[in-house]
Amino acid sequence: MTDLGSWLPRAVDANARWMTQFGAFEQHPSLRVDDTALERAFTELTDRLRDNYPFGHPRYVGQMLKPPHEVAVLGYLTAMLINPNNHALDGGPATAQMEKEVVIKLARMFGLPDHLGHLTSSGTTANLEALWVARESHPGKAIAFSTDAHYTHSRMCQVIGVEGVPVRTDARGRMDLDALEQELSTGRIGTVVATLGTTGLGALDPLPEIIELAQAHGARVHVDTAYGGFFTLIADDTTDGVARAPFAAIAGVDSVVVDPHKHGLQPYGCGAVLFSDPAVGRFYVHDSPYTYFSSDELHLGEISLECSRAGAAAAAFWLTLEVIPLTDAGLGQVLRANRRGAREWKRLLDESTRFTAYQDPELDIVTYFPDRPSLSEIDAASAKLFVAAAALPPEEQVHLATYAVKPDALAARGHAVVGDVDTGRIMRSTVMKPESADAVVEIHARLESLVG
């Protein structure tokens, strides 16, 4: 583990040395705080922050949450001492250049030699921009997405005033191609949103076939890889990798979104959107006479719907990629460990007499349920397990998440369960920390002891 305690003082010292060249000055009295008051407030802050789950612990396998890498924290805090704004070059010339460099690396990872892109404050904003460009590219046309796609797509269609068309999924939570073709044949679809790594199941839509269908009907393709995008690094069809074809096909899409704050080891406030056609920059053209005066180079605000954005996010990502690069030998090893953990958990579930795997994990999300004859009993047992696992002593706690399913979804996956309620909860776990992979056997055994 990187010792932040030894590196952060160096960040403060480096910033102080840089500032001295501009001449000494005194902080204004209005900005000074009393040390006693700060001590009291800081103590309360740290106490209140204990009201959290241990996101960084291997036994936290609930939501898609984990702390950023220590190197990302170091990069963020070092730049935050200056507080650059990556909207205009005079607001953050150094971090703007870093942002351009990391976007180039993302584009190379996805196989997009020609591109236009930038970081965003979130994957939600990144998808908003992609759908907005879709609307501008195909005005009056609808946007299709699977019923298992993130709800942001239907919401953002409402925001931009475009019809959103949900497309049913198959027995593995992937967009159904027959249903998609039916919608495309109406001529009303301008853009198809494919998801590589649905946030519920981690499912991979069949992107090569989606591209073929969309192109045959004159539609664009946007890929939401907010969760799954970095698995591109290990998309090689190996046992600890993932399916190659969907990720290789990203090179043929119109736009792609990825969230470095998920598998890219970054703090929140770091998403990214890339377009394969740099000409879409024409949709962003706007007039701001007081903003873009410092350079004839491209200002990132000229190709973004957002204005102020933290340059520190770019610095954090840049520093991280310098030491953990976007290669199989770099970040790919983190993802392979996650993948091995998910596969091992699936093996344990297959051997279990107390749990059943809901479906095979395509990435690092594992879904399963207590063996009970009816969905209402599965729901009750899942809810009880969720509470019981978190109520153990701290050194034994396991933190989980649940996932709502319907009887027909269980039946489609071959599970003979009495569908006596409309919806029930099953268990959903994310093995998105490599340390969790080594704890899977322990976690599974503890859950078996609790479920009864």
C-alpha positions in Angstrom: 0.0 0.0 0.0 1.3 3.5 -0.9 2.1 5.5 2.2 0.1 8.6 1.7 1.4 9.9 5.1 4.9 10.3 3.6 3.8 11.6 0.2 1.2 14.2 1.0 3.7 16.5 2.9 5.8 16.4 -0.3 2.8 17.6 -2.2 2.3 20.6 0.2 6.0 21.4 0.0 6.1 21.3 -3.8 3.2 23.7 -4.0 4.7 26.0 -1.5 8.0 26.1 -3.3 6.2 26.8 -6.6 4.3 29.7 -5.1 7.3 31.4 -3.6 8.5 32.5 -7.0 5.6 34.9 -7.3 6.5 36.7 -4.1 5.4 36.3 -0.5 2.0 37.4 0.7 -0.1 37.0 3.9 -3.5 35.3 4.0 -6.3 37.7 4.6 -7.5 37.7 8.2 -11.0 36.8 7.2 -9.8 33.4 6.0 -8.0 32.4 9.1 -9.5 29.8 11.4 -9.0 29.1 15.1 -7.0 25.9 15.7 -9.2 25.0 18.7 -12.3 25.3 16.6 -10.8 23.4 13.8 -9.7 20.6 16.1 -13.3 20.3 17.4 -14.8 20.3 14.0 -12.2 17.9 12.5 -12.8 15.5 15.4 -16.5 15.6 14.7 -16.0 15.1 11.0 -13.9 12.0 11.5 -16.4 10.7 14.0 -19.3 11.3 11.6 -17.5 9.6 8.7 -17.5 6.4 10.7 -21.2 6.2 9.7 -20.1 4.5 6.5 -19.6 1.0 5.3 -16.0 -0.3 5.0 -15.9 0.1 1.2 -12.2 -0.7 1.0 -12.4 -4.0 2.9 -12.3 -7.3 1.0 -15.6 -8.3 2.7 -17.4 -5.3 1.3 -18.9 -6.9 -1.8 -22.1 -4.8 -2.0 -22.6 -1.9 -4.3 -20.1 -0.6 -6.9 -18.1 1.2 -4.3 -14.5 1.3 -3.3 -11.9 3.9 -2.3 -9.7 5.3 -5.1 -6.1 4.1 -5.3 -3.7 6.0 -3.0 -1.8 7.3 -6.1 -5.1 8.8 -7.4 -5.6 10.4 -4.0 -2.1 11.8 -4.1 -2.6 13.2 -7.6 -5.9 14.7 -6.8 -4.8 16.4 -3.6 -1.6 17.7 -5.1 -3.5 19.4 -7.9 -6.3 20.5 -5.6 -3.9 22.7 -3.7 -3.8 24.8 -6.9 -7.5 24.1 -7.7 -7.3 24.3 -11.6 -10.5 24.4 -13.6 -10.3 22.4 -16.9 -12.9 24.4 -18.7 -10.5 27.0 -20.2 -6.8 26.7 -20.7 -6.0 29.7 -18.5 -8.0 28.0 -15.8 -5.8 24.9 -15.8 -3.2 24.7 -18.6 -1.2 21.8 -17.0 -4.2 19.7 -16.1 -5.9 20.4 -19.4 -2.9 18.8 -21.1 -3.0 15.9 -18.7 -6.7 15.4 -19.6 -6.0 15.4 -23.3 -3.2 12.8 -22.7 -5.4 10.4 -20.7 -8.3 10.7 -23.2 -5.8 9.7 -25.9 -4.9 6.6 -23.8 -8.6 5.8 -23.4 -9.2 6.1 -27.1 -6.3 3.8 -27.9 -7.6 1.3 -25.4 -10.9 1.3 -27.3 -9.3 1.3 -30.7 -10.4 4.8 -31.7 -7.5 6.4 -33.6 -9.6 9.4 -34.6 -11.7 10.8 -31.8 -13.0 13.7 -29.9 -13.5 13.4 -26.2 -13.0 14.6 -22.7 -13.4 13.8 -19.0 -16.7 14.6 -17.3 -17.8 14.9 -13.7 -19.7 11.6 -13.9 -20.8 8.8 -16.2 -24.3 10.2 -16.1 -23.1 13.5 -17.6 -21.0 11.6 -20.1 -24.1 9.6 -21.3 -26.1 12.8 -21.4 -23.6 14.3 -23.8 -23.5 11.2 -26.0 -27.3 11.1 -26.2 -27.4 14.9 -26.9 -25.0 14.4 -29.8 -27.2 11.5 -30.9 -30.2 13.8 -31.0 -28.3 16.5 -32.9 -27.0 13.9 -35.4 -30.4 12.3 -36.0 -33.0 15.0 -35.2 -36.5 13.7 -34.6 -35.3 10.1 -34.2 -35.8 8.0 -31.1 -33.1 6.3 -28.9 -33.3 2.6 -28.1 -31.7 0.9 -25.1 -32.3 -2.4 -23.4 -34.6 -2.9 -20.4 -31.5 -3.8 -18.4 -29.6 -0.6 -19.4 -29.0 2.0 -16.7 -32.0 4.1 -16.0 -30.0 7.2 -16.9 -30.8 6.6 -20.5 -34.5 6.8 -20.2 -34.1 9.8 -17.9 -31.8 11.6 -20.2 -34.1 11.0 -23.1 -36.7 12.9 -21.1 -34.2 15.7 -20.4 -33.3 16.2 -24.0 -36.9 15.7 -25.3 -36.3 12.5 -27.3 -38.4 9.4 -27.3 -36.7 6.5 -25.5 -37.5 3.0 -26.6 -36.8 0.1 -24.2 -35.9 -3.2 -25.9 -36.4 -6.4 -24.1 -33.5 -8.6 -22.9 -32.8 -12.3 -23.3 -32.3 -14.9 -20.7 -28.9 -13.5 -19.7 -29.9 -9.9 -19.4 -28.5 -8.9 -22.9 -30.4 -6.9 -25.5 -32.6 -9.2 -27.6 -31.6 -8.9 -31.2 -35.0 -9.9 -32.6 -36.7 -7.3 -30.5 -34.1 -4.7 -31.6 -34.6 -5.5 -35.3 -38.3 -5.1 -34.9 -37.8 -1.6 -33.5 -35.2 -0.6 -36.1 -37.5 -1.8 -38.9 -40.0 0.9 -37.9 -37.5 3.6 -39.1 -38.0 5.7 -36.0 -34.7 4.7 -34.2 -31.8 7.0 -34.8 -29.4 5.7 -32.1 -29.0 2.3 -30.3 -27.5 2.3 -26.9 -25.6 -0.9 -26.2 -24.3 -1.7 -22.7 -21.1 -3.6 -22.0 -21.5 -4.3 -18.3 -25.0 -3.7 -17.1 -25.0 -2.3 -13.6 -27.4 -5.0 -12.3 -25.9 -8.2 -13.8 -22.7 -7.1 -15.6 -24.2 -8.4 -18.8 -22.6 -7.7 -22.2 -24.9 -6.7 -25.0 -24.0 -8.5 -28.3 -22.3 -5.4 -29.7 -21.0 -6.8 -33.1 -24.6 -7.9 -34.1 -26.1 -4.6 -32.8 -23.7 -2.6 -34.9 -24.6 -4.7 -38.0 -28.3 -4.2 -37.4 -28.0 -0.5 -36.7 -25.9 0.2 -39.7 -28.4 -1.7 -41.9 -31.1 0.6 -40.7 -29.1 3.8 -40.8 -28.9 4.2 -37.0 -25.9 5.2 -34.9 -24.5 3.1 -32.0 -23.6 4.5 -28.6 -21.9 2.2 -26.1 -22.3 2.6 -22.4 -19.3 0.9 -20.8 -19.4 3.0 -17.6 -19.0 -0.1 -15.6 -17.3 -2.6 -18.0 -15.1 -0.5 -20.2 -11.8 -1.2 -18.7 -12.3 -4.9 -19.1 -11.3 -4.2 -22.7 -7.8 -4.7 -21.4 -8.5 -8.4 -20.7 -11.0 -9.2 -23.5 -9.2 -12.3 -24.8 -11.6 -15.2 -24.2 -9.3 -16.7 -21.5 -10.5 -18.2 -18.3 -9.5 -15.1 -16.2 -10.4 -12.7 -19.1 -13.7 -11.8 -20.7 -15.3 -12.2 -24.1 -13.3 -10.6 -26.8 -15.9 -9.9 -29.5 -18.1 -7.3 -27.7 -15.1 -5.2 -26.6 -13.3 -5.4 -29.9 -16.4 -4.1 -31.6 -16.1 -0.8 -29.7 -13.8 0.4 -32.4 -16.8 0.5 -34.8 -19.2 2.6 -32.7 -20.1 6.3 -32.8 -19.6 7.1 -29.2 -18.5 5.4 -25.9 -18.7 6.2 -22.2 -16.5 4.9 -19.4 -16.2 5.7 -15.7 -12.6 5.8 -14.4 -14.1 6.2 -10.9 -15.3 2.6 -11.1 -12.6 0.2 -12.4 -10.1 3.0 -13.2 -9.2 3.4 -9.5 -10.3 7.1 -9.4 -12.2 9.1 -6.9 -15.7 10.3 -7.8 -16.0 13.1 -10.3 -14.3 11.3 -13.2 -16.2 10.0 -16.2 -15.3 10.2 -19.8 -17.1 10.4 -23.2 -15.4 9.8 -26.6 -16.7 10.2 -30.1 -15.3 8.4 -33.1 -16.0 11.3 -35.4 -14.2 14.5 -34.3 -16.7 16.5 -36.5 -19.3 16.2 -33.8 -17.5 19.1 -32.2 -19.6 21.3 -34.4 -22.6 20.7 -32.0 -20.7 22.2 -29.1 -19.8 25.5 -30.8 -20.8 28.4 -28.6 -19.7 32.0 -27.9 -18.0 33.0 -24.7 -16.0 36.2 -25.3 -14.4 36.2 -21.8 -13.4 32.5 -21.6 -11.3 31.3 -24.5 -8.9 34.2 -25.0 -5.6 32.8 -23.7 -4.7 30.4 -26.5 -5.6 29.3 -30.0 -5.4 25.7 -28.8 -8.5 23.7 -28.2 -10.1 24.6 -24.8 -11.8 21.6 -23.3 -14.9 23.7 -22.6 -15.3 24.1 -26.3 -16.2 20.4 -26.6 -18.1 19.9 -23.4 -21.6 20.7 -22.1 -20.1 21.2 -18.6 -18.4 24.4 -17.7 -16.2 24.3 -14.5 -14.6 20.9 -13.9 -12.0 19.8 -11.5 -8.5 19.7 -13.1 -7.6 17.7 -10.1 -9.5 14.7 -11.5 -7.4 14.8 -14.6 -4.2 15.0 -12.5 -5.3 12.0 -10.4 -6.1 9.9 -13.5 -2.9 11.0 -15.3 -0.7 10.1 -12.3 -2.4 6.7 -11.8 -1.9 5.7 -15.5 1.8 6.6 -15.2 2.3 3.9 -12.6 -0.6 1.5 -13.4 -0.9 1.8 -17.2 -3.8 0.8 -19.4 -2.3 -2.6 -20.3 -2.9 -6.2 -19.5 0.3 -6.1 -17.3 -0.9 -2.9 -15.6 -4.6 -2.3 -14.8 -5.5 -5.6 -16.5 -4.0 -7.6 -13.6 -6.5 -5.9 -11.2 -9.4 -6.9 -13.5 -8.1 -10.4 -13.9 -8.1 -10.8 -10.1 -11.6 -9.6 -10.0 -12.6 -11.9 -12.7 -11.0 -14.9 -11.0 -12.9 -14.1 -7.8 -16.2 -14.0 -9.6 -15.5 -17.3 -11.3 -14.5 -18.9 -8.0 -17.6 -17.7 -6.3 -19.7 -19.1 -9.2 -17.9 -22.5 -8.7 -18.7 -22.4 -5.0 -22.4 -21.6 -5.7 -22.6 -24.5 -8.2 -21.4 -26.9 -5.4 -23.6 -25.4 -2.7 -26.7 -27.0 -1.3 -27.9 -23.7 0.2 -27.5 -21.2 -2.7 -28.1 -21.2 -6.4 -26.3 -19.0 -8.9 -28.8 -16.8 -10.8 -26.7 -16.7 -13.9 -23.0 -16.9 -15.0 -21.0 -13.8 -14.3 -19.7 -12.1 -17.5 -17.6 -9.6 -15.6 -17.2 -9.5 -11.8 -20.8 -9.2 -10.6 -22.1 -12.4 -9.0 -25.9 -13.0 -8.5 -27.3 -15.8 -6.4 -30.2 -16.7 -4.1 -31.0 -18.9 -1.1 -32.5 -22.2 -2.1 -36.2 -21.8 -1.3 -39.2 -23.1 -3.2 -41.0 -19.8 -3.8 -40.0 -16.2 -4.8 -41.6 -14.8 -1.6 -39.4 -17.1 0.5 -36.3 -16.3 -1.5 -37.1 -12.6 -1.0 -37.5 -13.0 2.8 -34.3 -15.1 3.1 -32.3 -12.6 1.0 -33.5 -9.7 3.2 -32.7 -11.6 6.3 -29.2 -12.5 5.0 -28.4 -9.0 4.0 -29.1 -7.8 7.6 -27.5 -10.7 9.4 -24.2 -10.6 7.4 -23.7 -6.9 8.2 -24.7 -7.4 11.9 -21.8 -9.7 12.6 -18.8 -8.4 14.7 -16.7 -6.0 12.7 -14.0 -8.5 12.1 -16.5 -11.0 10.5 -19.0 -8.7 8.7 -19.9 -9.2 5.1 -21.6 -6.4 3.3 -23.9 -7.4 0.4 -26.5 -5.9 -2.0 -29.7 -7.2 -3.3 -31.2 -7.3 -6.8 -34.9 -7.3 -7.7 -36.1 -10.0 -10.1 -39.5 -11.2 -11.5 -40.7 -14.8 -11.8 -40.4 -14.9 -15.5 -36.7 -13.8 -15.3 -36.0 -16.8 -12.9 -37.9 -19.1 -15.3 -36.0 -17.9 -18.3 -32.8 -18.9 -16.5 -34.1 -22.4 -15.8 -34.9 -21.9 -12.1 -38.0 -23.8 -10.9 -39.3 -21.3 -8.4 -42.9 -20.7 -7.6 -43.7 -17.2 -8.7 -46.1 -16.2 -5.9 -45.1 -12.5 -5.8 -44.6 -10.0 -8.6 -41.0 -9.2 -7.6 -38.5 -10.6 -5.1 -35.0 -9.9 -4.0 -32.0 -12.1 -4.6 -28.3 -11.4 -3.7 -25.9 -9.4 -5.8 -22.2 -9.1 -5.1 -19.5 -7.1 -6.8 -16.0 -8.6 -6.7 -14.5 -5.3 -7.9 -11.5 -5.2 -5.5 -8.7 -7.7 -6.2 -8.4 -8.3 -2.5 -12.0 -9.6 -2.5 -11.0 -12.4 -4.8 -8.8 -13.9 -2.1 -11.7 -13.6 0.4 -14.4 -15.3 -1.7 -14.1 -18.7 -0.1 -14.3 -17.1 3.4 -17.2 -14.9 2.4 -19.2 -17.8 0.8 -18.7 -20.1 3.8 -19.9 -17.3 6.2 -23.0 -16.7 4.1 -23.8 -20.4 4.0 -23.6 -20.5 7.8 -26.0 -17.6 8.1 -28.6 -18.6 5.5 -29.5 -21.9 7.2 
